[in-house]
Amino acid sequence: MVSTVPIHLPFSPPSGEECVALGLAARYLLRAGTEAATRLLSRGRVDAEAELMASLSDSLLQGAALCDGLTGAVDDRVGIVDRVRPGLSGDALQVRGA
C-alpha cells in the first residue's frame, strides 16, 4: 500500500522546468550507470580499474535515484504535476494549468 503521508521538504521543490531537467538527468545517469555496470561484468576480473568503474556505476545510479526522488516529491504534491517516470515510453512532465 502506498503511503499517503505528505512529504515536507526542507527546501523548495523543483519547478516544472527543473523537474524536466531532473528527469533528463535521471535518464542519462541511469543509462550511464547501467552501461558501466555491464562493462564491469564483461571484464571478468577485479583490479583497481574495475573497482573504480564499480564505484562510478554506483554513483551514477545513486544520482539517477536522487533525481527521480526529487521529482517524485513533486509528484506527491497533489495538483502540481503529472509525470511519467523516466525510462517509460512517452516520458514527459506536464504542469497542470500550464
C-alpha positions in Angstrom: 0.0 0.0 0.0 1.3 3.5 -0.9 1.8 5.9 2.0 -0.4 9.0 2.0 1.7 10.9 4.5 2.5 14.3 2.9 6.2 15.0 2.2 7.5 18.2 3.7 10.8 19.2 2.1 13.3 21.3 4.0 13.8 23.3 0.7 11.5 24.5 -2.1 10.5 21.7 -4.5 11.8 21.8 -8.1 9.8 23.9 -10.5 8.2 22.3 -13.6 11.2 23.3 -15.7 13.6 21.8 -13.1 11.6 18.6 -13.0 12.0 18.2 -16.7 15.8 18.8 -16.3 16.0 16.3 -13.4 14.0 13.7 -15.5 16.5 14.1 -18.3 19.5 13.9 -15.9 18.0 10.8 -14.3 17.6 9.0 -17.7 21.2 9.8 -18.6 22.6 8.8 -15.2 20.6 5.5 -15.3 21.9 4.7 -18.8 25.5 5.6 -18.0 25.4 3.7 -14.7 23.9 0.6 -16.4 26.5 0.7 -19.2 29.3 1.0 -16.7 28.0 -2.0 -14.7 27.6 -4.0 -17.9 31.2 -3.3 -19.0 32.4 -4.1 -15.5 30.6 -7.5 -15.6 32.1 -8.3 -19.0 35.7 -7.7 -17.7 35.7 -10.9 -15.6 38.4 -9.7 -13.3 38.8 -7.4 -10.3 41.5 -4.8 -10.4 41.9 -1.1 -9.5 40.2 0.0 -12.7 37.3 -2.4 -12.1 36.9 -1.1 -8.6 36.8 2.5 -9.9 34.3 1.5 -12.6 32.1 -0.1 -9.9 32.2 3.0 -7.7 31.4 5.2 -10.7 28.5 3.0 -11.7 27.1 3.1 -8.2 27.4 6.9 -8.0 25.7 7.3 -11.4 22.8 5.0 -10.3 22.5 6.8 -7.0 22.4 10.1 -8.8 19.6 8.8 -11.0 17.7 7.7 -7.9 18.2 11.1 -6.3 16.8 12.9 -9.4 13.9 10.6 -9.5 13.2 11.1 -5.8 13.3 14.9 -6.1 10.8 14.8 -8.9 8.8 12.2 -7.1 8.4 14.6 -4.1 6.7 17.0 -6.5 4.6 14.2 -7.9 3.3 13.6 -4.4 2.1 17.2 -4.1 -1.5 16.8 -5.4 -2.4 19.1 -8.3 1.1 20.2 -9.1 2.3 17.9 -11.8 1.5 14.7 -13.7 4.7 12.9 -14.6 5.6 9.6 -16.3 8.6 8.0 -14.7 11.9 8.0 -16.7 12.5 5.0 -18.8 8.9 4.6 -19.8 7.8 5.4 -23.3 6.3 8.9 -23.6 8.3 10.3 -20.7 7.2 13.8 -20.1 6.4 16.4 -17.5 3.1 18.2 -17.8 2.3 21.0 -15.3 -1.4 21.2 -14.6 -2.9 24.5 -15.7 0.1 25.5 -17.8 
